[in-house]
Amino acid sequence: MFFPKKKQLKESPEKSNDSTGIDKIRIEQIQLITEQENIKKAIAIQYTQTVFAAYTSEKDLLLLSRNITSYAEKKSTSEIQPVEVKELRCIDLYHFGWNIWNHFRTGNQLQMAAFLKKIFPSILGNVETETIKRHLKDDEQRGIIQIRKDLSEE
């Protein structure tokens, strides 16, 4: 009396249309996510090339861009290749690391520190990974490379 029986719904051809509709939505969402990830990578690479253009060779700039792509795609650090830079100090590389980490929010800051150490061994090779991590965001206004809240903004 208090709880009337629910009407039994007959299975209809609409049910199969629902699954194709859901499949279509799923594919669209996957494409949207992929597109957003690609845009994010493009912004990071553009930022990297702009920041490092004056401080490294064209070959190393391409290597650095590939390294950033590997980081964004969460690939193994074995694919990371070292890059030589001139005139930049540790603080600049820390800030660069913070900006990239903050942009992607991939992994933790310790992983970013290890990533930086592997990319820039000539400058950071003798610095402990834990030390790099602690100083990623130090002295935000100091250095050539400064902390940025958003890489897509100048």
N, C-alpha and C positions, 0 to 999 in steps of 0.2 A: 503494500500500500504506500509506504513512505518513499520507497525507491522503485520507481517504475522501471520495467525492463527496457534495456537499450534495444533499439531496432537492429536487427541483424542486417548488415550490409552485404549485398551480393558482390562477389568479385566481378569486376567489369574490365573491359579493355583499357579503361583509364589507368589502372594500376601499372600496366606495362608502359604507358606513356609517362607516368610519374617517374619511373626509373630512368627513362631516357632523358627526361627533363632534369633530373638530379645529376645524371652523368654530364649533361651539357653545362650545368652550373659548376660542377666540380672542375671541368676542363677550363672554363672561363676563369675560375678563381686561381687555378694553378698558373695560367698564363699571366694573370694580373700580378701575382706574387713574383713570378720570374721577371716580369717587366720592371717592377719596383726594385728588385735586387740589382738588375742590370743598370738602372738609373743611378742607384746608390754607388755602384762600382765606378761608373763613369765620372760621377762627381768627385770621388776620392782620387781617381787617376788624374783628372784635370787639376785638382788641388796639388797633388804630388808633383806633377810636371811643372806647374807654375812656381811652386816653392823651391824646387831643386834645380831648375833650368840653369841658373847662374852658378851653381856650385858643384856640378858634376858633368861628365861627358854625356854625349847623346846615347852612347851604348849603355852606360850605367843608368841613365834615365829610363831607358826601355826595360832594363833588368829590374829596376825599382818598381816600375809599373806592373810588371809580371808578379813581383813579390807581393804587391798590394792585392792583386787579383787572387793570388793563392791564399792570402790571409782571409780575404772576404769569403772565399769559397771553403774555408776551413780545411784546406789541404795540409798534408804533412809538411813539417818544417824542413824535411829533407829536400824539398823542391826549392827552398830559399837559396838565393845566390848572393854573395857579398857585393857590396857597392862601395866605391870610393867617392868621398866628397871632400871638398876643400873649403876652408874658411868657416866651417860650422863647428860649433862646440857641443859638448855633451848636452847642455841645457836646450839647444836647438833640436837635437834629436829626441830628447825627452818630450818636448812640446809637440813635435811631429807625431810621436807615438801616441801621446794622449789624444790628439786631434783625430787620428785614424781610429783608435780604440773607441772613442766617444761617438764617432760617426757610425760605426758598425755595431758597437756593443756586442762584439763577438768574443767569447771567451772571457777570461779575467785579465786583470792588469799584469799579473805575473807572466801570463802567456805573451802579452804584448812586449814586456821587458825582454823575454827570451828571443822574441821575433826581432826586436831592435838590435840586440846583441849579435845575432846571426847576420843581419843585413850590414851592420856597420862595425865589423870586427876591429878595424884599424883605430877607431875612436873609443868604442865601448868594450873591446875585447878583455881589458883588465878590470872592468867594473863588474861587481857582483850583480846578478839578476835582481836580487832583492833590493839592492841600492837603486837600481834603475827604476824599479816599480815605485819606490818611495818618493822619487823625485820627478815623476812624470808631469806633475802639475805645479812644480815649484816656480816661484817668481814669474808669474804669468805674463808680465809686461817686459821682462828681460829677454835678451837674445834676438836673433834675427827672425827666428820662427816663433811666433807667439801663439798662445792658446786661443782657439776659436770655438765658439759655441756651436756654429753651424758651418760646415764646409762649403755649402752652396752660396753663402753670403760672403761678399768681399769685405 
